Amino acid sequence: MKIEYEVENGTDEEITVGGNLEEYDGAGNKGEFYPLDNTMDTLQPGKKLNGVAHFGVESGPIEIYFQPLLSFDNPAVFKVDLK
């Protein structure tokens, strides 16, 4: 599965983008991260970046967790039905 996402840096410091996503399938199994053309970059304050991540998926629906690296905040969770 290919996930395309947009990140906007709303902080006053540079952030790292990439490795911020986790994917879980309909059975609650964590998806395997596939080393394809995934985004690994930095992002300056107030700027945006379009990113890509790839995962192996067994069944849906899936949950995608996003949490900035080195953050102690709760992750954002997105639920997606597969077609």
MODELLER restraints for C-alpha pairs under 7 A, 6 or more apart:
rsr = mdl.restraints
at = mdl.atoms
rsr.add(forms.Gaussian(group=physical.xy_distance, feature=features.Distance(at['CA:1:A'], at['CA:54:A']), mean=5.50, stdev=0.5))
rsr.add(forms.Gaussian(group=physical.xy_distance, feature=features.Distance(at['CA:1:A'], at['CA:55:A']), mean=5.22, stdev=0.5))
rsr.add(forms.Gaussian(group=physical.xy_distance, feature=features.Distance(at['CA:1:A'], at['CA:56:A']), mean=6.05, stdev=0.5))
rsr.add(forms.Gaussian(group=physical.xy_distance, feature=features.Distance(at['CA:1:A'], at['CA:57:A']), mean=6.56, stdev=0.5))
rsr.add(forms.Gaussian(group=physical.xy_distance, feature=features.Distance(at['CA:2:A'], at['CA:52:A']), mean=6.91, stdev=0.5))
rsr.add(forms.Gaussian(group=physical.xy_distance, feature=features.Distance(at['CA:2:A'], at['CA:53:A']), mean=5.86, stdev=0.5))
rsr.add(forms.Gaussian(group=physical.xy_distance, feature=features.Distance(at['CA:2:A'], at['CA:54:A']), mean=4.57, stdev=0.5))
rsr.add(forms.Gaussian(group=physical.xy_distance, feature=features.Distance(at['CA:2:A'], at['CA:55:A']), mean=6.70, stdev=0.5))
rsr.add(forms.Gaussian(group=physical.xy_distance, feature=features.Distance(at['CA:3:A'], at['CA:52:A']), mean=5.57, stdev=0.5))
rsr.add(forms.Gaussian(group=physical.xy_distance, feature=features.Distance(at['CA:3:A'], at['CA:53:A']), mean=5.16, stdev=0.5))
rsr.add(forms.Gaussian(group=physical.xy_distance, feature=features.Distance(at['CA:3:A'], at['CA:54:A']), mean=6.14, stdev=0.5))
rsr.add(forms.Gaussian(group=physical.xy_distance, feature=features.Distance(at['CA:4:A'], at['CA:51:A']), mean=5.72, stdev=0.5))
rsr.add(forms.Gaussian(group=physical.xy_distance, feature=features.Distance(at['CA:4:A'], at['CA:52:A']), mean=4.59, stdev=0.5))
rsr.add(forms.Gaussian(group=physical.xy_distance, feature=features.Distance(at['CA:4:A'], at['CA:53:A']), mean=6.69, stdev=0.5))
rsr.add(forms.Gaussian(group=physical.xy_distance, feature=features.Distance(at['CA:5:A'], at['CA:50:A']), mean=5.73, stdev=0.5))
rsr.add(forms.Gaussian(group=physical.xy_distance, feature=features.Distance(at['CA:5:A'], at['CA:51:A']), mean=5.15, stdev=0.5))
rsr.add(forms.Gaussian(group=physical.xy_distance, feature=features.Distance(at['CA:5:A'], at['CA:52:A']), mean=6.31, stdev=0.5))
rsr.add(forms.Gaussian(group=physical.xy_distance, feature=features.Distance(at['CA:6:A'], at['CA:48:A']), mean=6.92, stdev=0.5))
rsr.add(forms.Gaussian(group=physical.xy_distance, feature=features.Distance(at['CA:6:A'], at['CA:49:A']), mean=5.63, stdev=0.5))
rsr.add(forms.Gaussian(group=physical.xy_distance, feature=features.Distance(at['CA:6:A'], at['CA:50:A']), mean=4.38, stdev=0.5))
rsr.add(forms.Gaussian(group=physical.xy_distance, feature=features.Distance(at['CA:6:A'], at['CA:51:A']), mean=5.93, stdev=0.5))
rsr.add(forms.Gaussian(group=physical.xy_distance, feature=features.Distance(at['CA:7:A'], at['CA:48:A']), mean=5.54, stdev=0.5))
rsr.add(forms.Gaussian(group=physical.xy_distance, feature=features.Distance(at['CA:7:A'], at['CA:49:A']), mean=5.33, stdev=0.5))
rsr.add(forms.Gaussian(group=physical.xy_distance, feature=features.Distance(at['CA:7:A'], at['CA:50:A']), mean=6.46, stdev=0.5))
rsr.add(forms.Gaussian(group=physical.xy_distance, feature=features.Distance(at['CA:8:A'], at['CA:46:A']), mean=6.65, stdev=0.5))
rsr.add(forms.Gaussian(group=physical.xy_distance, feature=features.Distance(at['CA:8:A'], at['CA:47:A']), mean=5.73, stdev=0.5))
rsr.add(forms.Gaussian(group=physical.xy_distance, feature=features.Distance(at['CA:8:A'], at['CA:48:A']), mean=4.26, stdev=0.5))
rsr.add(forms.Gaussian(group=physical.xy_distance, feature=features.Distance(at['CA:8:A'], at['CA:49:A']), mean=6.53, stdev=0.5))
rsr.add(forms.Gaussian(group=physical.xy_distance, feature=features.Distance(at['CA:9:A'], at['CA:43:A']), mean=6.62, stdev=0.5))
rsr.add(forms.Gaussian(group=physical.xy_distance, feature=features.Distance(at['CA:9:A'], at['CA:44:A']), mean=6.74, stdev=0.5))
rsr.add(forms.Gaussian(group=physical.xy_distance, feature=features.Distance(at['CA:9:A'], at['CA:45:A']), mean=5.25, stdev=0.5))
rsr.add(forms.Gaussian(group=physical.xy_distance, feature=features.Distance(at['CA:9:A'], at['CA:46:A']), mean=5.15, stdev=0.5))
rsr.add(forms.Gaussian(group=physical.xy_distance, feature=features.Distance(at['CA:9:A'], at['CA:47:A']), mean=5.64, stdev=0.5))
rsr.add(forms.Gaussian(group=physical.xy_distance, feature=features.Distance(at['CA:9:A'], at['CA:48:A']), mean=6.39, stdev=0.5))
rsr.add(forms.Gaussian(group=physical.xy_distance, feature=features.Distance(at['CA:10:A'], at['CA:45:A']), mean=6.27, stdev=0.5))
rsr.add(forms.Gaussian(group=physical.xy_distance, feature=features.Distance(at['CA:10:A'], at['CA:46:A']), mean=5.51, stdev=0.5))
rsr.add(forms.Gaussian(group=physical.xy_distance, feature=features.Distance(at['CA:11:A'], at['CA:45:A']), mean=5.66, stdev=0.5))
rsr.add(forms.Gaussian(group=physical.xy_distance, feature=features.Distance(at['CA:12:A'], at['CA:45:A']), mean=5.14, stdev=0.5))
rsr.add(forms.Gaussian(group=physical.xy_distance, feature=features.Distance(at['CA:13:A'], at['CA:44:A']), mean=6.69, stdev=0.5))
rsr.add(forms.Gaussian(group=physical.xy_distance, feature=features.Distance(at['CA:13:A'], at['CA:45:A']), mean=5.52, stdev=0.5))
rsr.add(forms.Gaussian(group=physical.xy_distance, feature=features.Distance(at['CA:14:A'], at['CA:42:A']), mean=6.67, stdev=0.5))
rsr.add(forms.Gaussian(group=physical.xy_distance, feature=features.Distance(at['CA:14:A'], at['CA:43:A']), mean=5.51, stdev=0.5))
rsr.add(forms.Gaussian(group=physical.xy_distance, feature=features.Distance(at['CA:14:A'], at['CA:44:A']), mean=4.50, stdev=0.5))
rsr.add(forms.Gaussian(group=physical.xy_distance, feature=features.Distance(at['CA:14:A'], at['CA:45:A']), mean=5.71, stdev=0.5))
rsr.add(forms.Gaussian(group=physical.xy_distance, feature=features.Distance(at['CA:15:A'], at['CA:42:A']), mean=5.58, stdev=0.5))
rsr.add(forms.Gaussian(group=physical.xy_distance, feature=features.Distance(at['CA:15:A'], at['CA:43:A']), mean=5.30, stdev=0.5))
rsr.add(forms.Gaussian(group=physical.xy_distance, feature=features.Distance(at['CA:15:A'], at['CA:44:A']), mean=6.67, stdev=0.5))
rsr.add(forms.Gaussian(group=physical.xy_distance, feature=features.Distance(at['CA:16:A'], at['CA:41:A']), mean=5.96, stdev=0.5))
rsr.add(forms.Gaussian(group=physical.xy_distance, feature=features.Distance(at['CA:16:A'], at['CA:42:A']), mean=4.39, stdev=0.5))
rsr.add(forms.Gaussian(group=physical.xy_distance, feature=features.Distance(at['CA:16:A'], at['CA:43:A']), mean=6.31, stdev=0.5))
rsr.add(forms.Gaussian(group=physical.xy_distance, feature=features.Distance(at['CA:16:A'], at['CA:69:A']), mean=6.73, stdev=0.5))
rsr.add(forms.Gaussian(group=physical.xy_distance, feature=features.Distance(at['CA:17:A'], at['CA:40:A']), mean=5.70, stdev=0.5))
rsr.add(forms.Gaussian(group=physical.xy_distance, feature=features.Distance(at['CA:17:A'], at['CA:41:A']), mean=5.23, stdev=0.5))
rsr.add(forms.Gaussian(group=physical.xy_distance, feature=features.Distance(at['CA:17:A'], at['CA:42:A']), mean=5.60, stdev=0.5))
rsr.add(forms.Gaussian(group=physical.xy_distance, feature=features.Distance(at['CA:17:A'], at['CA:43:A']), mean=6.95, stdev=0.5))
rsr.add(forms.Gaussian(group=physical.xy_distance, feature=features.Distance(at['CA:18:A'], at['CA:39:A']), mean=5.27, stdev=0.5))
rsr.add(forms.Gaussian(group=physical.xy_distance, feature=features.Distance(at['CA:18:A'], at['CA:40:A']), mean=4.36, stdev=0.5))
rsr.add(forms.Gaussian(group=physical.xy_distance, feature=features.Distance(at['CA:18:A'], at['CA:41:A']), mean=6.48, stdev=0.5))
rsr.add(forms.Gaussian(group=physical.xy_distance, feature=features.Distance(at['CA:20:A'], at['CA:66:A']), mean=5.56, stdev=0.5))
rsr.add(forms.Gaussian(group=physical.xy_distance, feature=features.Distance(at['CA:20:A'], at['CA:67:A']), mean=5.40, stdev=0.5))
rsr.add(forms.Gaussian(group=physical.xy_distance, feature=features.Distance(at['CA:20:A'], at['CA:68:A']), mean=5.53, stdev=0.5))
rsr.add(forms.Gaussian(group=physical.xy_distance, feature=features.Distance(at['CA:20:A'], at['CA:69:A']), mean=6.12, stdev=0.5))
rsr.add(forms.Gaussian(group=physical.xy_distance, feature=features.Distance(at['CA:21:A'], at['CA:64:A']), mean=6.72, stdev=0.5))
rsr.add(forms.Gaussian(group=physical.xy_distance, feature=features.Distance(at['CA:21:A'], at['CA:65:A']), mean=5.51, stdev=0.5))
rsr.add(forms.Gaussian(group=physical.xy_distance, feature=features.Distance(at['CA:21:A'], at['CA:66:A']), mean=4.72, stdev=0.5))
rsr.add(forms.Gaussian(group=physical.xy_distance, feature=features.Distance(at['CA:21:A'], at['CA:67:A']), mean=6.76, stdev=0.5))
rsr.add(forms.Gaussian(group=physical.xy_distance, feature=features.Distance(at['CA:22:A'], at['CA:64:A']), mean=5.73, stdev=0.5))
rsr.add(forms.Gaussian(group=physical.xy_distance, feature=features.Distance(at['CA:22:A'], at['CA:65:A']), mean=5.06, stdev=0.5))
rsr.add(forms.Gaussian(group=physical.xy_distance, feature=features.Distance(at['CA:22:A'], at['CA:66:A']), mean=6.72, stdev=0.5))
rsr.add(forms.Gaussian(group=physical.xy_distance, feature=features.Distance(at['CA:23:A'], at['CA:30:A']), mean=5.80, stdev=0.5))
rsr.add(forms.Gaussian(group=physical.xy_distance, feature=features.Distance(at['CA:23:A'], at['CA:31:A']), mean=5.17, stdev=0.5))
rsr.add(forms.Gaussian(group=physical.xy_distance, feature=features.Distance(at['CA:23:A'], at['CA:62:A']), mean=6.89, stdev=0.5))
rsr.add(forms.Gaussian(group=physical.xy_distance, feature=features.Distance(at['CA:23:A'], at['CA:63:A']), mean=5.74, stdev=0.5))
rsr.add(forms.Gaussian(group=physical.xy_distance, feature=features.Distance(at['CA:23:A'], at['CA:64:A']), mean=4.59, stdev=0.5))
rsr.add(forms.Gaussian(group=physical.xy_distance, feature=features.Distance(at['CA:23:A'], at['CA:65:A']), mean=6.35, stdev=0.5))
rsr.add(forms.Gaussian(group=physical.xy_distance, feature=features.Distance(at['CA:24:A'], at['CA:30:A']), mean=4.36, stdev=0.5))
rsr.add(forms.Gaussian(group=physical.xy_distance, feature=features.Distance(at['CA:24:A'], at['CA:31:A']), mean=5.42, stdev=0.5))
rsr.add(forms.Gaussian(group=physical.xy_distance, feature=features.Distance(at['CA:24:A'], at['CA:62:A']), mean=5.56, stdev=0.5))
rsr.add(forms.Gaussian(group=physical.xy_distance, feature=features.Distance(at['CA:24:A'], at['CA:63:A']), mean=5.23, stdev=0.5))
rsr.add(forms.Gaussian(group=physical.xy_distance, feature=features.Distance(at['CA:24:A'], at['CA:64:A']), mean=6.58, stdev=0.5))
rsr.add(forms.Gaussian(group=physical.xy_distance, feature=features.Distance(at['CA:25:A'], at['CA:31:A']), mean=6.70, stdev=0.5))
rsr.add(forms.Gaussian(group=physical.xy_distance, feature=features.Distance(at['CA:25:A'], at['CA:57:A']), mean=6.27, stdev=0.5))
rsr.add(forms.Gaussian(group=physical.xy_distance, feature=features.Distance(at['CA:25:A'], at['CA:58:A']), mean=6.36, stdev=0.5))
rsr.add(forms.Gaussian(group=physical.xy_distance, feature=features.Distance(at['CA:25:A'], at['CA:59:A']), mean=5.52, stdev=0.5))
rsr.add(forms.Gaussian(group=physical.xy_distance, feature=features.Distance(at['CA:25:A'], at['CA:60:A']), mean=5.49, stdev=0.5))
rsr.add(forms.Gaussian(group=physical.xy_distance, feature=features.Distance(at['CA:25:A'], at['CA:61:A']), mean=6.32, stdev=0.5))
rsr.add(forms.Gaussian(group=physical.xy_distance, feature=features.Distance(at['CA:25:A'], at['CA:62:A']), mean=4.49, stdev=0.5))
rsr.add(forms.Gaussian(group=physical.xy_distance, feature=features.Distance(at['CA:25:A'], at['CA:63:A']), mean=6.61, stdev=0.5))
rsr.add(forms.Gaussian(group=physical.xy_distance, feature=features.Distance(at['CA:26:A'], at['CA:59:A']), mean=5.46, stdev=0.5))
rsr.add(forms.Gaussian(group=physical.xy_distance, feature=features.Distance(at['CA:26:A'], at['CA:60:A']), mean=4.48, stdev=0.5))
rsr.add(forms.Gaussian(group=physical.xy_distance, feature=features.Distance(at['CA:26:A'], at['CA:61:A']), mean=4.88, stdev=0.5))
rsr.add(forms.Gaussian(group=physical.xy_distance, feature=features.Distance(at['CA:26:A'], at['CA:62:A']), mean=5.41, stdev=0.5))
rsr.add(forms.Gaussian(group=physical.xy_distance, feature=features.Distance(at['CA:31:A'], at['CA:55:A']), mean=5.82, stdev=0.5))
rsr.add(forms.Gaussian(group=physical.xy_distance, feature=features.Distance(at['CA:31:A'], at['CA:56:A']), mean=5.45, stdev=0.5))
rsr.add(forms.Gaussian(group=physical.xy_distance, feature=features.Distance(at['CA:31:A'], at['CA:57:A']), mean=5.89, stdev=0.5))
rsr.add(forms.Gaussian(group=physical.xy_distance, feature=features.Distance(at['CA:32:A'], at['CA:55:A']), mean=5.38, stdev=0.5))
rsr.add(forms.Gaussian(group=physical.xy_distance, feature=features.Distance(at['CA:32:A'], at['CA:56:A']), mean=5.18, stdev=0.5))
rsr.add(forms.Gaussian(group=physical.xy_distance, feature=features.Distance(at['CA:33:A'], at['CA:54:A']), mean=6.06, stdev=0.5))
rsr.add(forms.Gaussian(group=physical.xy_distance, feature=features.Distance(at['CA:33:A'], at['CA:55:A']), mean=4.61, stdev=0.5))
rsr.add(forms.Gaussian(group=physical.xy_distance, feature=features.Distance(at['CA:33:A'], at['CA:56:A']), mean=6.69, stdev=0.5))
rsr.add(forms.Gaussian(group=physical.xy_distance, feature=features.Distance(at['CA:34:A'], at['CA:54:A']), mean=5.28, stdev=0.5))
rsr.add(forms.Gaussian(group=physical.xy_distance, feature=features.Distance(at['CA:34:A'], at['CA:55:A']), mean=5.29, stdev=0.5))
rsr.add(forms.Gaussian(group=physical.xy_distance, feature=features.Distance(at['CA:34:A'], at['CA:56:A']), mean=6.87, stdev=0.5))
rsr.add(forms.Gaussian(group=physical.xy_distance, feature=features.Distance(at['CA:36:A'], at['CA:54:A']), mean=6.73, stdev=0.5))
rsr.add(forms.Gaussian(group=physical.xy_distance, feature=features.Distance(at['CA:38:A'], at['CA:52:A']), mean=5.10, stdev=0.5))
rsr.add(forms.Gaussian(group=physical.xy_distance, feature=features.Distance(at['CA:38:A'], at['CA:53:A']), mean=4.72, stdev=0.5))
rsr.add(forms.Gaussian(group=physical.xy_distance, feature=features.Distance(at['CA:38:A'], at['CA:54:A']), mean=6.69, stdev=0.5))
rsr.add(forms.Gaussian(group=physical.xy_distance, feature=features.Distance(at['CA:39:A'], at['CA:51:A']), mean=5.28, stdev=0.5))
rsr.add(forms.Gaussian(group=physical.xy_distance, feature=features.Distance(at['CA:39:A'], at['CA:52:A']), mean=5.36, stdev=0.5))
rsr.add(forms.Gaussian(group=physical.xy_distance, feature=features.Distance(at['CA:39:A'], at['CA:53:A']), mean=6.57, stdev=0.5))
rsr.add(forms.Gaussian(group=physical.xy_distance, feature=features.Distance(at['CA:60:A'], at['CA:81:A']), mean=6.03, stdev=0.5))
rsr.add(forms.Gaussian(group=physical.xy_distance, feature=features.Distance(at['CA:60:A'], at['CA:82:A']), mean=5.49, stdev=0.5))
rsr.add(forms.Gaussian(group=physical.xy_distance, feature=features.Distance(at['CA:61:A'], at['CA:80:A']), mean=5.69, stdev=0.5))
rsr.add(forms.Gaussian(group=physical.xy_distance, feature=features.Distance(at['CA:61:A'], at['CA:81:A']), mean=4.41, stdev=0.5))
rsr.add(forms.Gaussian(group=physical.xy_distance, feature=features.Distance(at['CA:61:A'], at['CA:82:A']), mean=5.77, stdev=0.5))
rsr.add(forms.Gaussian(group=physical.xy_distance, feature=features.Distance(at['CA:62:A'], at['CA:79:A']), mean=5.84, stdev=0.5))
rsr.add(forms.Gaussian(group=physical.xy_distance, feature=features.Distance(at['CA:62:A'], at['CA:80:A']), mean=5.30, stdev=0.5))
rsr.add(forms.Gaussian(group=physical.xy_distance, feature=features.Distance(at['CA:62:A'], at['CA:81:A']), mean=6.40, stdev=0.5))
rsr.add(forms.Gaussian(group=physical.xy_distance, feature=features.Distance(at['CA:63:A'], at['CA:77:A']), mean=6.60, stdev=0.5))
rsr.add(forms.Gaussian(group=physical.xy_distance, feature=features.Distance(at['CA:63:A'], at['CA:78:A']), mean=5.57, stdev=0.5))
rsr.add(forms.Gaussian(group=physical.xy_distance, feature=features.Distance(at['CA:63:A'], at['CA:79:A']), mean=4.53, stdev=0.5))
rsr.add(forms.Gaussian(group=physical.xy_distance, feature=features.Distance(at['CA:63:A'], at['CA:80:A']), mean=6.22, stdev=0.5))
rsr.add(forms.Gaussian(group=physical.xy_distance, feature=features.Distance(at['CA:64:A'], at['CA:77:A']), mean=5.66, stdev=0.5))
rsr.add(forms.Gaussian(group=physical.xy_distance, feature=features.Distance(at['CA:64:A'], at['CA:78:A']), mean=5.06, stdev=0.5))
rsr.add(forms.Gaussian(group=physical.xy_distance, feature=features.Distance(at['CA:64:A'], at['CA:79:A']), mean=6.43, stdev=0.5))
rsr.add(forms.Gaussian(group=physical.xy_distance, feature=features.Distance(at['CA:65:A'], at['CA:75:A']), mean=5.96, stdev=0.5))
rsr.add(forms.Gaussian(group=physical.xy_distance, feature=features.Distance(at['CA:65:A'], at['CA:76:A']), mean=5.70, stdev=0.5))
rsr.add(forms.Gaussian(group=physical.xy_distance, feature=features.Distance(at['CA:65:A'], at['CA:77:A']), mean=4.63, stdev=0.5))
rsr.add(forms.Gaussian(group=physical.xy_distance, feature=features.Distance(at['CA:65:A'], at['CA:78:A']), mean=6.49, stdev=0.5))
rsr.add(forms.Gaussian(group=physical.xy_distance, feature=features.Distance(at['CA:66:A'], at['CA:75:A']), mean=5.30, stdev=0.5))
rsr.add(forms.Gaussian(group=physical.xy_distance, feature=features.Distance(at['CA:66:A'], at['CA:76:A']), mean=5.16, stdev=0.5))
rsr.add(forms.Gaussian(group=physical.xy_distance, feature=features.Distance(at['CA:66:A'], at['CA:77:A']), mean=6.49, stdev=0.5))
rsr.add(forms.Gaussian(group=physical.xy_distance, feature=features.Distance(at['CA:67:A'], at['CA:75:A']), mean=4.54, stdev=0.5))
rsr.add(forms.Gaussian(group=physical.xy_distance, feature=features.Distance(at['CA:67:A'], at['CA:76:A']), mean=6.47, stdev=0.5))
